[in-house]
Amino acid sequence: MNEAKASLGPALRIAWASPLNQASAIGRVSVDVAEALVGRGHGVRLIATEHADFANRPRHPTTVRSEHWSQVDLAALADDFDIVVVNVGDHFGFHAGIFPLMESAGCLGVFHDFYLFNLFQGWLQDCGRSRTETWRQAKRVSEITSVYGQPLGALAAGVEAALLDTIAARIPMTEWVARRCSGVLAHARFYQDRLIAACPGPTAAGPLPVSGRGIPPLEPRAEERITLLTVGHMNANKCVAEAIAAIAASPRLAKRVDYRLVGPIDPAEAERLRTMAQGLGYGGLSIIGPVDEASLNRSLEDADIICCLRRPVLEGASGSAVEGLLAGRPVIVADAGFYAELPDEVVFKVPADIDLGALTGQLERLCADEVLRRTAGAKARAWAEGHFNIGAYLEVLEPLMWATIAAQPVLGVGRGLGAELARLGLGEGDVAVRRVDDALTGLFAAKP
C-alpha cells in the first residue's frame, strides 16, 4: 500500500466510526485509514460501532485511540470534532452505533456496501424490541414508502417472499441511510447515482484501500492439480453452486480442479453443496470453513485461480476480489456492479447472469495455460497496487471531508426549514418548498 504523504489542508479533528471487530474487513480498512490520517497530521479518534452483543470481541490492533460509541458524549459530538465519518456496511451487529451518531451530528457516510437491507432489518428489529410483529411490519412499510414511494412500499409488505435480486434492484435501502448523511463516499460508480439522489450534500467515489498480504507471486508449477479458491461468507449470491456446475460440466476440469471454500458457511448450505457435487460426480470440493489470518494467507498462496462471482452484487467494492488481485492470482468475476468497473485486462469476466458455458470456458482457458495464469496474475497485482492504495484514497477523502464541513451550515438550515414546512403540512411538491429548495441549492453551489 502506498504511503500517504502530507495533508491537503489544515489538521482536522476526526471521529472515525467503524466496526473494529477482527472479523470485520471494514474494520481492517478503517484502522489503516485512521493511522494514515494521523500520519498526515490529523487528530483521529476511532469510535467502535458494534452492537453491545459484539462489543467485547477481539479488535484489530491499532495505536489510534478508540472507544465504543456507547461511551461517547453524543451531545458534544459536533463540538468535539470537525467531522464525523461513519463507515456503513450491511451487518447491523457491526454497525448499530452509526444511527445514534448520525442523529447527533452531521456525518460523512462511507458506503462499503450497496445493499443495506439487512442493516435496515437489524435496525428495525432493534428499535422494535418491545413492540409487536404487527408494529414492526407497519414500520417497515412506512420507512420503505418514505424513501421509495407507495408502489415499493407495497413490495415491503411481502418482503419475506421477495427474491434477493428483487430487493437489491428495487429497495436496497442505500438511500435510506444516505438521507441521514451530510456527505457520502462510494467505493464504485455503479451505485453513486443512488447516493447523489438521496444525500443533500457532496458526494464522491474513491477506490477501496486494501492492504496486501504479502502473498508471493505464482511460480512455474509442474503439477497437474489446479486449486480454485473462493473466500468470504458463503452466501447464496456468491455463486458457489454455479462454479461447481461449471467444473463438473468439463471432464478435464473435473479431473484436475480442487475447489476450496474458505470462510463461514451455514451447515445446511455446506451439506447442499456437497450433495450437489456428489450428484454431479465431482469429488474435488473442499469446504474449509472459517480460518484465522495465517491460514487465509496460506490459502491464497496455494491458490492458482480465485473465483469471486456475485449474483446479485451487494457490496460497494469487494475486498476479497482486491486481495485476490494483490495476491497476483487470476480472478474470475461477473460483469456487474463493482466488478464490471475493473479493467478487462486484469480480470476474467463472465456475463452478469453467470452463464455456465462462459464460466467453464474461462476455467478451461486458465487451467490449460500455466504461463497465462502467471502473467495475468502479475498484471493484476501491478494494477491493483497502483489503484487500491491509501494515497489514492486520501486524495478523494480529504477534499470530501472539507466539502462536507463547508456544507454543514447550509444543510442545517435546510433541515430546519424542511421540518418547519412539514409541520405546516407542505409536501415536496408544494411551490413554497420548491422555492426554498432552489434557494438553498444555489447557496450550496456557491460554496467552495
N, C-alpha and C positions, 0 to 999 in steps of 0.2 A: 504494500500500500504506500502511495506516495506521501512524503512528509508534508504536512501543512505548514505554510510559511506565515509571515506576519499578517495580522488582521487587516481587513479592508477599511477599518474605521476605528473610532474610539472604543475603549473597552466597554462591554455590556455586562450587566448583572442578569444572568440567565438561569431560569429554573427549567431544567430538562427532565420532563416527566416521561417515564418509561417503565415497563417491567424490567426488573434486574435479575429475576429468576434465571438460574443457569440453563433451564430448559427452554428459555426464550431466545430465539435467534435475533429478535428485535432488541433484546437486552444487550446482546453481544455487540451489535452495531452501535447502540446508544453509548455504551462505555467508550468505544473507540472515538465516536464523535465528541463526546464530552471532554475526553482527555486532549483531543486535538484543539478544541476551543480554548481550553485552559492554556495550551501551548501557544496560542495566538494572543494571549493576554487578557482573555475574558474571565470574569468570575462566574463559575458554574456550580450549581448545586443539583445533584441528581435527586429526583423525587420518585420513589418506587410506587408504581400504580397498582400493584397486585391487590386483589380482594383479600380480606383477612384470612381466608382459608389457605392462601398461598404465601402469606407474608413472611413466614419463618423458615422458608426453604433456602437452600444454599444459593448465594448470589454470584454473579460474575465479579471477579476481583477488580478493584479499581482504587486509585489513590484519590479520586474525587469524593468530596464529602457527599453523603447520601442520607436520606431519611424517608420513612414511609409517609405516604400522603396523609394518613390519619394524624400524624404528628405535626403537620404544617398548620400555621396560623392562617387560615383561609381568608380571614378578614383583612390581613395585612399583605396578602399575596401581591396585589397590584402595586403596593408601595415598596415592598422589599426587593422587587425585581423589575428590570426594564422590560422584560418579555418572558412569557411562559410558553414553552414549546411542549406540546403534548404529542406523544407518539401513539398512533391509532392502529390497532390491529383487531382481528375478529375473534379474540379469545377474551370473554368477559372476565374470567378469573385473573387474567394478567393485566387487564386494562380498566378494571372497575373504578379506579381512582381518577380517571380523566374527567368523569362527569362532575364531581364536586369542584374540580379545578376549573373547568370551563364555566361553571356557574359563578365562580368567584373573581375571575379576571378574563380579559380578552386574551385569547390564546392563538398561537400559530400551530395548526394541526399538520403533522407529518403522517401521511396516509400510506402505511405499508401494505394494506390490503384494499382491494377494490370492493370486495364483497364483505359487508359488515352486518349481515342479517343475524348471525349467531351472537355478535356483540349486542345487537338490539334485543334479541330474545333473552339474553342473560340479564340485561338491564331491566327488562320488563318483569322477569321473574323476581329479581332482587327488590325492585321498588314495590312489587305487589305481594310480598311475603305474607302479609297479614290480610290480604284480600282474597276474594273468591276467584275461581277459574272464570266465571262469567265476567267479573270485573276485568281480569287480565285480557280476555278476548276482546272486550269492548275497547279497552285501552290500546291494544294492538291495532285495531281497525282505525281508531281515531288518530293515532300517531302516523300511520301509513297514509291515511287520507290527507292529513295536513301537509304531507310532503309531495305526494304523487297524485292527489285528486281522488274523487269519488270512484271512478271506474276501477282503479287499482286498490282502493280501499276495500272494494268488494272482493277482490282476489285475496286480501289479507284474512277475510273471514274464513276462508277454506284453505289457509296456507299449509296446514298439516298434510294435505293431499297433493300439494303442488310439487312439481319436479324441480330439482336443484337448478337446472338451466333456466327454467321459467322465472324463478325467484331472482337469479343472478341478472337476468336480462331486464326484468321489469321493476323489481322492488329490492335492489341490493342494499338499501339503507345508507349508501355512501353519502347522499345528500342530507340525510337526517343528522349526521354528525357534522358535515361541512357547514351547515347553517349555524352551528354553535361556535364556529371559529371566526377569528378576525383576519386570518390569512391561512393559506393552505399550500402544502408542498406534496406533489405527486412523484412517484418513482418511475412512471412511464406516461406516455402521452395518451394512451388509449382511454383512460378514464378522467383525464384532466378537464374535459368539457363538462362533465358532471359536477366537478368541484367548482369550476368557474360559475356555472349557473346557480349554485347553491350558496356559495360564500360571498358576502358583500365586499370583502377585502381583496388584497393582492394574492395572486397565485403564481406558482412556478412549477417546473418539472426538473428534477435532478437525478443523476444516476445513483442508485443504491451503493453506498460504500461497503465493501466486503473485504475483510482481511483474508488473505490467502493462508493456507495451512502448511505451506512449505512442502507440498507433495512433489517428489521428484518426477521429471518427465518420463513419458513412456520410452522404454528402451527396446531394441530389437528382441523379439521373443520367438523362439523356435517351436514352442509347444502348440499343440493343435487346439487346446481348450481356449475358449473366449469367455471372459467374465463380463456380463452385463449387469449394471448396478442401478437400482432406484433407491433414493434415500428420502427420509422425512416421514411424516404421519401418513400411513397408507389409507387415505380417504378414498371414497368412491371415484372422485374426479381425477385421481392420479393414473387411471387407465392401465392398471397393472394387468387386469384380465385381458385387455386388448393386446398388451405386449406378449403375454403367454400364448394367445391365439396366433399372433403373427409368427412367433418362433415355431410353434407346432405345425404351422402350415408349410414349413420348408424342411424336408428331410435333412438337408445339410445343416441348417441351424439347430434343429432338434438334437442332432448328434454332437454338435460342437459347443453349444452355448450353455453356460451356467448362469442362471438368472438369480441374483441375490437381492432380497428386500431388507433394507436396514432402516429401522425406525419403528415407532409404536404402531401396533396394529390390533384391532379388535379380534379376540379369539374366533368369533363366528366368521369374520372376513378371512382370517387365515385358513380356516377349515374349508371355506368355499373355494378359495384359490387352489388349495392342494387338491381338492376333489376335481376341480376343473382340469388342472394339469394332468392328473392321472387319467381322466376320461379322454383326454386328447393324446395320451400315450407319451407325454413329455415328462421326463424324470429329472430334469436339471434345475428345478425350482428349489431355492433355499430361503426360508423365511427366518431371518436372524433376529428380528425384533429390535427393541431399543438398545443402544450401546453407549458407552462413555466416549469422550472426545478422542482418546488414543485409539480406540477400536474403530471409530469412524474414520480417522486418518488412515488406518491400515486398510479399511475397505476401499477408500478412494485410491490408495496406492495400488491395490490389487486389481482394480477395475481396468478393463480395456475400453469399454464404451459405457456412457451414462445415459440412461433413459429418463427424460424429465418431461413427460407428457402431462397435459391437463385438459379436461373437458368437463365442465366449462372452466375458464380461467377465473380464479377467485382472488389471487394475490395481486398487489400492485407491481411488484417485481419479485422474482424468485431467487432467494438466497442460495438454494441448492443448485439451481442452474448456474449461477455465477461462480459458486465454489467448484462446480464441475469444470467450467472453463478455466478458472485459475489453476486447477489441478493439471491442466494440459491434456484432458481427455476429450475425445469427440463426444458431443452432446446432441441427442435426438430430442427435438421439441415439436410441439404443434404450432402451426402457422396461425396463431391467435394471440390477442392481448399483448402483454409484455414480450412474449417470445417472438411474435411477428416483427417486433421492432429490432430484434437482434439481426445483424448483417447476415445475409445468406451465406457468405463465405466463411463464417466462423461457427455455424451450427448446421445440423442436418434436419431439415424441416419435413414434416408430413402435413397433409391437409388438416384443417381445424376439426373436421369431424372424425379424425383418426382413422383414415382409410387403411384397412388391414393390409391390402396389397402393397400400398406405398410404404407402410411400416416394414413389412417383410423385405421389400426391395432395399430400403436403406440399411437394414441389418445385414442382409446378404452382401451388399457392397462393402460395408465396413469390415465384416468378418473375413472377406476374401482378400483384403488388401492391407497387409500389416504396415506398409510404408504410408499409405493414406491415413491410417489411424495416428501414426506418429506425427506426420506433417500437419494434419488438421488440428491435432491437439496442441502442437507448438504455436500455430497461428492463433488458435482460440486463446491460449494463455497470454500471448503478447497483446492481443487486442483488449482483453479483459483487464489486464494490468494498467493499461493506459486509459481505460474508461471508468471502471468501477473503483475509483480511488478517493481517498479522503480530501485531497486537494481540489479535485473537480467538484466534489460535493459542497465544500465550503464556499466555493466561488458562486454557487447558486444560493446556498443557505444564508450567508451573511447579508447580502443585499435584500433578500426576502424578509429577514428579521427587521432590518431598518425600515423597509416599506410598511411592514405591519405595525411597527411602533408609530410611524407617521400617520397611519390611517386611524389609529385608535380614537382620537378626539372626534373625528367625523362620524365614525361608526357608533360611538357612544351617543352622539346627538341623534343619529338616525334611529337607533333602537329606542331611545326615549320618546321621540316623536311617533314612532310606529306604535308603541304601547298606548300613547295618548289617543291616536287616531282610532286604534282598535277599541279603546274604551268608549269612544264616541260612536261606535258602530259603523265606521267607514272601512270598507273592504279594499282589497288590492286594486280592483277595477275602478274605484272612485276617482274622479278627476282631481280632487284635492290631494289624494295620495300620490297620484302620478306627478303632480307638480312638485310636491315635496321630494319625491324620489329623483326627479330631474335636477332639482337644485342641489341636492346632496351629491349626486353623481358628478355634476360639474365641479363642485368643491373638491371632491376626492380626486378627480382627474387633474386638478391644478396642483396637487401635492407633488413634490419632487420624488 
